[in-house]
Amino acid sequence: AGQYSDMLKICQKWEASFGLLEAIAENKSNAYRGLGDMKAAAGEWDRLSKNYPERRQYRVKYADMLRQAGETDRSSRIYDSLLAENPGDAAGIGGTRAPGDRDRDRDRHTRITRCG
């Protein structure tokens, strides 16, 4: 846990100097995940999606992280919103996948980010 706490402190210093950047938020999210705080990990992607609403991949990642945090209702609403914007991307969003299927998660994320 010490390495994740250290990583988080470094990221917070970077963010104070450089502002909200994807690389910093992603590393903060990874640190929170390592510390077992999935809600805070998801929160980093939520901040990105709110600050850069045109970046579809941030909302996808936020929904994925919410699902991992057990917040399936919230994640489903985001997936539904993404589908409403692009109805042809149902396979890319993959709302019917089995929880924890990492290969399909990775594949889905790749397909969605290519569209966004």
Secondary structure, 3 states (H helix, E strand, C coil): CHHHHHHHHHHHHHHHHHCCCHHHHHHHHHHHHHCCCHHHHHHHHHHHHHHCCCCHHHHHHHHHHHHHCCCHHHHHHHHHHHHHHCHHHHHHHCCCCCCCCHHHHHHHHHHHHHHC
